Amino acid sequence: MTQTKLPIKSMSSDWANPTILGLAICGALLTSYLTLTHFAGSIPAFCTASGSGCDLVLSSAYAKVFDLPLTLFGALTYLAIASLAAVPMFYQSPTKPKQEELQLTCSFWLFLISTASFLFSGYLMYLLAFVLSANQAKIIFCIYCIASAVIITSIWLCNLLGNKWQDWEKLIFAGFLVGVITLTSTAGVYASQSQVATISNTFPGGLALHLKNQGIKMYGAYWCPHCQEQKAMFGEASKQVPYVECAPGTPNSQAEVCQQKQITSYPTWEVKGKLIEGVQSLADLAQMSGFAAN
């Protein structure tokens, strides 16, 4: 019984794998850099703090999913692609058929992952061109977003053109299934992100997001009634408040951090290195943090 193979290693594959590996490394470096700057609370290079560029994109509600930056998932995806491209290059099977089987397996999985990434990248470009730009009433240009879109598109094309696919029907069917799953998942992500974006467009929501982006923190304890009063001022955006739990013994406790900061009263706000005790009005927080509603 003859086994049907998807790709057959051709002369073009000699350039495809190294090219894909190089592109994936570039993509991994780019998204890893953005992920590190996100968690460090710093502004990436070429992003201005004036609210007219990639800073708007990277700080928007559409830049996260499950409260994690999309760049983190992008970095993991690029590393997976790099691994699939590198394995046939650096691991040599004892026989030619085994090597061809390894090549076709890696190429097929690379096709599935790059197809999903290519479609999701299209969604991000849609957000950039039609959603975020419409919200700001001007064209927003994000060099990092466009660079990543170009990289993943190039990877998808290199893998598709760099192998001599025999069973196109199977390939198209697999791509169709991946497309349906990706688009369905993307629709769910969009619904979740849109809900957060709607809250962020309110004054409390915008303020909470601004406080988080500025590295401003609220220190409190779960049993503190004044802390609950402070959070209640933000309404539906209360979950977006950059809150640090100081009570020991709780799952999210950062008691050691609170001790290092010498927090003795709840709530306490840390604004630009200065500790401010007591419940603060949203207007006072906006003034202290330099927040101006659109």
Backbone hydrogen bonds, N-H to C=O, Kabsch-Sander energy under -0.5 kcal/mol:
donor,donor_aa,acceptor,acceptor_aa,energy
8,I,164,K,-1.6
13,S,10,S,-1.0
14,D,11,M,-1.4
15,W,12,S,-1.2
16,A,12,S,-1.5
17,N,13,S,-1.6
19,T,15,W,-1.8
20,I,16,A,-2.9
21,L,17,N,-2.7
22,G,18,P,-2.4
23,L,19,T,-2.5
24,A,20,I,-2.8
25,I,21,L,-2.2
26,C,22,G,-2.0
27,G,23,L,-2.5
28,A,24,A,-2.6
29,L,25,I,-2.5
30,L,26,C,-2.2
31,T,27,G,-2.6
32,S,28,A,-2.2
33,Y,29,L,-2.1
34,L,30,L,-1.9
35,T,31,T,-2.1
36,L,32,S,-2.5
37,T,33,Y,-2.2
38,H,34,L,-1.7
39,F,35,T,-2.2
40,A,36,L,-1.9
41,G,37,T,-0.8
41,G,38,H,-0.7
42,S,37,T,-1.9
47,C,44,P,-1.7
48,T,46,F,-0.5
56,L,53,G,-1.3
57,V,53,G,-0.9
58,L,54,C,-3.0
59,S,55,D,-1.4
60,S,57,V,-1.1
63,A,60,S,-1.5
64,K,61,A,-0.9
65,V,68,L,-2.6
68,L,65,V,-1.6
70,L,63,A,-2.5
72,L,69,P,-1.3
73,F,69,P,-0.8
74,G,70,L,-2.3
75,A,71,T,-2.4
76,L,72,L,-1.9
77,T,73,F,-2.1
78,Y,74,G,-2.5
79,L,75,A,-2.0
80,A,76,L,-1.9
81,I,77,T,-2.3
82,A,78,Y,-2.6
83,S,79,L,-2.0
84,L,80,A,-2.1
85,A,81,I,-2.0
86,A,82,A,-2.0
87,V,83,S,-2.2
89,M,86,A,-0.6
90,F,86,A,-2.3
91,Y,87,V,-2.1
92,Q,90,F,-0.6
93,S,91,Y,-0.6
99,Q,95,T,-2.0
100,E,96,K,-2.6
101,E,97,P,-2.2
102,L,98,K,-2.3
103,Q,99,Q,-2.3
104,L,100,E,-2.7
105,T,101,E,-2.1
106,C,102,L,-2.3
107,S,103,Q,-2.6
108,F,104,L,-2.1
109,W,105,T,-2.2
110,L,106,C,-2.4
111,F,107,S,-2.0
112,L,108,F,-1.9
113,I,109,W,-2.4
114,S,110,L,-2.7
115,T,111,F,-2.0
116,A,112,L,-2.0
117,S,113,I,-2.4
118,F,114,S,-2.6
119,L,115,T,-2.2
120,F,116,A,-2.2
121,S,117,S,-2.4
122,G,118,F,-1.5
123,Y,119,L,-1.5
124,L,120,F,-1.9
125,M,121,S,-2.1
126,Y,122,G,-1.9
127,L,123,Y,-2.2
128,L,124,L,-2.2
129,A,125,M,-2.5
130,F,126,Y,-2.8
131,V,126,Y,-0.9
131,V,127,L,-1.0
132,L,127,L,-3.1
133,S,127,L,-0.5
133,S,128,L,-0.7
135,N,131,V,-2.2
136,Q,132,L,-1.6
137,A,133,S,-0.7
138,K,133,S,-1.9
142,C,140,I,-0.5
143,I,141,F,-0.5
146,I,142,C,-2.2
147,A,143,I,-2.1
148,S,144,Y,-2.3
149,A,145,C,-2.0
150,V,146,I,-2.4
151,I,147,A,-2.2
152,I,148,S,-2.6
153,T,149,A,-2.0
154,S,150,V,-2.2
155,I,151,I,-2.2
156,W,152,I,-2.2
157,L,153,T,-2.2
158,C,154,S,-2.7
159,N,155,I,-2.3
160,L,156,W,-2.0
161,L,157,L,-2.9
162,G,158,C,-1.9
164,K,8,I,-1.4
165,W,163,N,-1.2
166,Q,6,L,-3.0
167,D,5,K,-0.5
167,D,6,L,-0.5
168,W,166,Q,-1.4
171,L,167,D,-1.9
172,I,168,W,-3.1
173,F,169,E,-2.3
174,A,170,K,-2.4
175,G,171,L,-2.5
176,F,172,I,-2.4
177,L,173,F,-2.3
178,V,174,A,-2.3
179,G,175,G,-2.3
180,V,176,F,-2.4
181,I,177,L,-2.4
182,T,178,V,-2.8
183,L,179,G,-2.8
184,T,180,V,-2.3
185,S,181,I,-2.4
186,T,182,T,-2.7
187,A,183,L,-2.1
188,G,184,T,-1.5
189,V,185,S,-2.3
190,Y,186,T,-2.8
191,A,187,A,-2.0
192,S,188,G,-2.1
193,Q,189,V,-2.8
194,S,190,Y,-2.8
195,Q,191,A,-1.7
196,V,192,S,-1.7
197,A,193,Q,-2.7
198,T,194,S,-2.4
199,I,195,Q,-1.7
200,S,196,V,-2.3
201,N,197,A,-1.3
202,T,199,I,-1.5
205,G,199,I,-0.5
206,G,202,T,-3.1
207,L,203,F,-2.4
208,A,204,P,-2.5
209,L,205,G,-2.2
210,H,206,G,-2.2
211,L,207,L,-2.8
212,K,208,A,-2.0
213,N,209,L,-2.4
214,Q,210,H,-1.9
215,G,212,K,-1.2
216,I,211,L,-2.4
217,K,270,E,-1.4
218,M,242,P,-2.7
219,Y,217,K,-0.5
219,Y,268,T,-3.4
220,G,244,V,-2.2
224,C,221,A,-1.7
228,Q,224,C,-1.5
229,E,225,P,-2.1
230,Q,226,H,-2.2
231,K,227,C,-2.5
232,A,228,Q,-2.2
233,M,229,E,-1.0
233,M,230,Q,-0.6
234,F,231,K,-1.7
235,G,232,A,-1.4
237,A,234,F,-2.0
238,S,235,G,-1.8
239,K,236,E,-0.5
240,Q,237,A,-1.6
241,V,238,S,-1.1
243,Y,241,V,-1.9
244,V,218,M,-3.1
245,E,252,N,-0.5
246,C,220,G,-3.2
246,C,244,V,-0.5
250,T,247,A,-0.9
253,S,250,T,-1.7
254,Q,245,E,-3.3
258,C,254,Q,-2.0
259,Q,255,A,-2.2
260,Q,256,E,-2.3
261,K,257,V,-2.1
262,Q,259,Q,-0.9
263,I,258,C,-2.6
264,T,262,Q,-0.6
268,T,219,Y,-2.1
269,W,276,I,-3.3
270,E,217,K,-2.8
271,V,269,W,-0.7
271,V,274,K,-2.9
272,K,270,E,-0.6
274,K,271,V,-1.7
276,I,269,W,-3.3
276,I,274,K,-0.5
278,G,267,P,-2.5
285,L,281,S,-2.3
286,A,282,L,-2.4
287,Q,283,A,-2.2
288,M,284,D,-2.8
289,S,285,L,-2.0
290,G,286,A,-1.1
291,F,286,A,-2.5
